[in-house]
Amino acid sequence: SSEPIEPFEAIKHIFEPVVTKSIEATKPSDLPRLIEILRQVAKEDPTIKVAINEETGENLISGMGELHLEVRENRIRTERGLDIKTGLPIVVYRESIRKQISDVVEGKSPNKHNKFYITVEKVPEAMYSLIKSGELPEIRIKKKDQTIIDKLRAIGVDSKEAIKYKEFYKGNVLVDATRGIVHIGEVIELIADGFEQVMNEGPSAREPGFGLLVKVIDCKLHEDAIHRGPAQVLPAIRDAIKEAMFTAGAVLYEPLQVIQIESPSEFLGEISKLVQNKRGQLMDVVQEGEHITVKAKLPVAEMFGITSELRSATNGRAAHYIVDQVFERIPDELQSRVRLQIRKRKGLREDVPIV
């Protein structure tokens, strides 16, 4: 048949990788083989993310939890026959803002000839739900897309505003709200590049952005294209977004996993104690005869070793699995400590300006 074939719709996974480990070959000569194996692992398991730096030899593998990564590591050793070393597990946090919307911030290019006026606000919940479910695709919008416009209108975005949405990226949104700027079409790709860079590495701890809507309100551009290239536009956009986040109160969010625990009812007290000791909360307990089903929400940072601890607390008679994953703001009393730990680990200056 000569009719065009519709491609399969991409599978959307509800869990994001939230734990990362460095991974290296025990023998340096095995590095090319390790890189090839990691690429295969990423294809086999879409919930595994792999970052490969062929120049430095540093490779990172990210998954949904400590056990998930341990299973993958073991399979590399046994099934692929490669001896590897891994670092300690690291939790991937997210950066967001405390207020609903920031002040308008001016970003100037190094040559002072270009100015961008930017705000950062929280993505509305209805919009974030559509992004997370995959109904709003995470793409850079090059031309008018009626499907996206219709979906935005369905959640209350005005038609004239909907056509200004330029990118959905890792749960964050870029909007070009400028009017009558002659050369905006020539720099919008650079603006989107700068937006992505900050969403990959936020200002507070160089962690990814979370649920942020970045809006370019206005800009002043130099007439001559040579004076508004990447070296001028990118720093101006990056600096403006970062400063806007600080004016709105930059905060860290942490991943939490909702787990379901199946156990004999006699161990409810031990399970409750374990959850509370890990900064978790019991969400639901259902008892049927001598069996209980416990639903609890725990910070991923506190879940390392939970499998063995649960086994120990219940004499090996309980089992647990993940049913959901969310990001929530880290309690205020822990914000500074966690931020400092991340910055130290990344070799960053400890004194970050927090507005």
C-alpha positions in Angstrom: 0.0 0.0 0.0 1.2 3.5 -0.8 -0.7 5.1 2.2 1.6 6.6 4.8 2.0 4.4 7.9 1.4 6.0 11.3 4.3 5.4 13.6 3.7 3.8 17.0 3.0 6.2 19.8 6.0 6.5 22.1 5.7 4.7 25.4 5.6 7.1 28.3 7.1 5.8 31.6 5.6 7.2 34.8 8.8 6.9 36.8 11.8 9.0 36.3 15.4 7.9 37.2 16.1 9.5 40.7 19.2 7.6 41.8 22.6 7.9 40.0 25.9 6.0 40.4 29.2 6.4 38.6 30.3 3.2 36.9 33.7 2.3 35.5 35.5 -0.8 34.2 38.0 -2.3 36.6 40.5 -2.6 33.8 40.9 0.7 31.8 41.3 -1.4 28.6 37.7 -2.5 29.0 36.3 1.1 28.8 35.2 0.8 25.1 33.3 -2.4 25.9 31.7 -0.8 29.0 30.4 2.1 26.9 28.9 -0.3 24.3 27.3 -2.4 27.1 25.8 0.7 28.8 24.3 1.8 25.5 22.7 -1.6 25.1 21.4 -1.5 28.7 19.8 1.9 28.1 18.0 0.5 25.0 16.8 -2.6 26.9 15.5 -0.7 29.9 14.0 2.7 29.1 13.8 3.5 32.8 17.6 3.4 33.0 19.4 6.6 31.8 23.1 6.5 30.9 25.4 9.5 30.6 28.7 8.7 28.8 31.7 11.0 28.7 34.1 9.3 26.3 36.8 11.9 26.9 37.1 11.7 30.7 35.9 8.1 31.0 33.3 9.0 33.6 30.1 7.2 33.1 26.9 7.7 35.1 24.0 5.2 35.3 20.6 6.4 36.7 17.6 4.3 37.8 14.5 4.3 40.0 16.3 3.2 43.1 19.3 1.4 44.7 17.9 -2.1 44.1 17.1 -1.3 40.4 20.7 -0.3 39.8 22.2 -3.2 41.8 20.2 -5.6 39.6 21.6 -4.0 36.4 25.1 -4.0 37.8 24.9 -7.6 38.7 23.7 -8.5 35.2 26.6 -6.6 33.6 29.0 -8.7 35.7 27.3 -12.1 35.2 25.7 -12.0 31.8 28.2 -9.7 30.0 31.2 -11.0 31.9 32.6 -7.5 32.6 34.2 -6.6 35.9 33.0 -3.1 37.0 33.3 -0.7 39.9 30.5 1.6 41.0 30.4 4.7 43.2 28.0 5.4 46.1 24.4 6.1 45.0 23.5 9.7 44.6 19.9 11.1 44.7 19.0 13.5 41.9 17.1 16.5 43.3 15.1 19.1 41.4 15.2 23.0 41.6 12.1 25.1 41.7 10.8 28.3 43.2 9.0 29.1 46.5 6.7 31.9 45.2 4.1 31.6 42.4 5.9 34.0 40.1 9.2 35.9 40.1 9.9 39.6 39.6 10.7 40.7 36.0 14.5 40.4 35.6 16.7 42.0 33.0 19.4 40.0 31.4 22.1 41.9 29.5 24.4 40.4 26.8 28.2 40.8 27.5 28.4 43.5 24.9 25.4 45.4 26.5 23.7 45.7 23.1 20.9 43.1 23.9 18.5 43.0 26.8 15.9 40.3 27.7 13.2 40.7 30.3 12.2 37.5 31.9 9.9 36.1 34.6 9.8 32.6 36.0 6.6 31.1 37.5 5.3 27.7 38.4 3.7 25.5 35.7 0.0 25.2 36.5 -0.9 21.7 37.9 -3.2 20.9 35.0 -0.5 21.6 32.5 2.1 19.7 34.4 -0.2 16.7 34.5 -0.6 16.8 30.7 3.2 17.0 30.3 3.8 14.1 32.7 1.2 11.9 31.0 2.7 12.7 27.5 -0.4 14.5 26.2 1.7 17.6 25.8 4.9 16.3 24.1 8.3 17.4 25.3 9.4 19.2 22.1 10.6 22.5 20.8 7.8 24.0 18.7 9.1 25.2 15.4 5.7 26.1 13.8 2.1 26.5 14.8 0.8 23.2 16.2 -3.0 23.1 16.4 -3.0 19.9 18.5 -0.9 21.5 21.2 -2.9 24.8 21.0 -6.2 22.9 21.5 -4.8 21.0 24.5 -3.6 24.2 26.1 -7.0 25.9 25.4 -8.7 22.9 27.1 -7.0 23.7 30.4 -7.8 27.4 30.2 -4.9 29.0 28.3 -6.1 31.8 26.0 -5.9 31.1 22.2 -3.6 34.1 21.7 -1.3 33.0 24.6 -1.3 29.3 23.4 0.5 30.2 20.2 3.4 31.7 22.2 4.4 28.4 23.8 7.8 27.5 22.3 9.1 24.5 24.2 8.2 21.8 26.7 11.4 20.4 28.2 11.7 17.9 31.1 8.5 19.2 32.7 9.4 22.9 32.2 7.9 25.4 29.7 9.3 28.3 27.6 6.9 31.0 26.4 7.8 33.9 24.0 5.4 36.7 25.2 7.2 39.4 23.3 5.3 41.7 20.9 6.6 43.3 17.7 10.2 42.4 18.1 11.6 42.4 14.6 14.5 40.0 15.0 13.0 37.6 17.6 12.7 34.8 15.1 16.5 34.9 14.6 17.3 34.4 18.3 14.4 32.3 19.5 16.5 29.1 19.0 19.3 30.6 21.1 16.8 31.6 23.8 15.5 28.0 23.9 19.1 26.7 24.1 19.8 29.0 27.1 16.5 27.9 28.7 17.4 24.2 28.3 20.9 24.8 29.9 19.4 26.3 33.0 16.7 23.6 33.2 19.5 21.0 33.1 21.6 22.7 35.7 19.7 25.1 38.0 21.4 28.1 39.9 21.1 26.7 43.4 22.8 23.3 43.1 23.1 22.6 39.4 20.2 20.1 39.6 17.5 19.9 36.9 14.6 22.4 36.9 11.2 21.2 38.0 7.8 22.6 37.0 9.0 26.0 35.8 7.4 28.2 33.2 9.9 30.7 31.8 8.4 33.7 30.0 10.3 36.2 27.8 8.2 39.3 28.4 10.2 41.7 26.2 13.6 42.2 24.6 15.8 44.7 22.9 18.0 43.4 20.1 20.9 44.9 18.2 20.2 45.6 14.6 23.3 43.9 13.4 23.2 40.0 13.6 26.9 39.8 14.4 26.2 41.5 17.7 23.4 39.0 18.8 25.1 35.7 18.3 25.3 32.7 20.8 28.1 34.4 22.8 25.8 37.3 23.5 22.4 35.8 23.8 23.1 32.6 25.8 24.7 34.3 28.8 22.0 36.9 28.9 19.2 34.3 28.9 21.0 32.0 31.4 21.7 34.8 33.9 18.2 36.3 33.7 16.5 32.9 34.3 18.8 32.2 37.3 18.3 35.6 38.8 14.5 35.3 38.3 14.5 32.0 40.2 16.4 33.6 43.1 13.9 36.5 43.3 11.1 33.9 43.5 13.0 32.0 46.2 15.0 29.1 44.7 14.2 25.9 46.6 15.1 22.2 46.2 12.6 19.5 45.7 13.3 15.8 46.5 12.0 12.6 44.9 9.6 10.5 47.1 8.4 7.1 46.2 5.0 5.7 47.3 5.6 2.0 48.1 3.2 -0.8 48.9 4.2 -3.3 51.6 2.6 -6.7 52.0 3.1 -8.3 55.4 1.6 -10.4 58.2 -0.4 -8.0 60.5 1.8 -8.8 63.5 4.6 -6.6 62.0 2.5 -3.4 61.6 4.3 -1.7 64.5 7.8 -2.5 63.2 6.8 -1.3 59.7 5.3 1.9 61.1 8.5 2.6 63.1 10.7 1.9 60.0 8.7 4.3 57.9 8.8 7.1 60.5 12.5 6.7 61.1 13.0 7.4 57.3 11.1 10.7 57.3 8.2 8.8 55.7 4.5 8.9 56.3 1.9 6.1 56.3 -0.8 6.8 53.7 -3.1 3.8 54.1 -3.3 0.5 56.0 -5.7 -2.2 54.9 -6.1 -5.4 57.0 -7.6 -8.6 55.7 -7.5 -11.3 58.4 -3.8 -11.7 59.4 -2.5 -9.9 56.3 -1.9 -6.2 55.9 -1.3 -3.9 52.9 0.6 -0.7 53.9 1.0 2.2 51.6 3.7 4.6 52.6 5.5 7.6 51.1 9.2 8.0 51.7 12.0 10.3 50.5 14.3 8.4 48.1 17.3 9.8 50.0 16.2 7.8 53.1 15.4 4.6 51.2 18.9 3.2 50.7 19.1 -0.2 52.5 15.3 -0.4 53.0 15.0 -3.8 51.4 17.3 -5.4 54.0 15.9 -3.3 56.9 12.3 -4.4 56.0 13.4 -8.0 55.7 15.1 -7.8 59.2 12.1 -6.0 60.8 9.6 -8.7 59.5 11.8 -11.8 59.7 11.8 -11.8 55.9 8.1 -12.1 55.6 7.3 -8.7 54.0 7.6 -7.6 50.4 7.4 -4.1 48.9 7.2 -2.5 45.5 6.9 1.0 44.1 3.5 2.3 43.0 4.1 6.0 42.4 6.8 8.7 42.4 6.4 12.4 43.2 8.6 15.4 43.9 7.9 17.5 47.0 9.7 20.5 48.5 12.4 19.5 51.0 11.4 20.7 54.5 12.7 24.2 55.2 14.9 23.0 58.1 16.8 20.7 55.7 17.1 23.0 52.6 20.4 24.6 53.4 22.0 21.3 54.6 21.0 19.4 51.4 22.0 22.2 49.1 25.5 22.4 50.8 26.0 18.7 50.5 25.2 18.7 46.8 27.5 21.7 46.1 30.4 20.1 48.1 30.0 16.9 46.1 30.0 18.8 42.8 33.0 20.9 43.8 31.1 24.2 43.7 31.6 27.2 45.9 29.6 26.9 49.1 28.3 30.4 49.2 25.4 30.5 46.8 23.2 33.6 46.9 19.8 32.6 48.1 17.1 35.3 47.9 
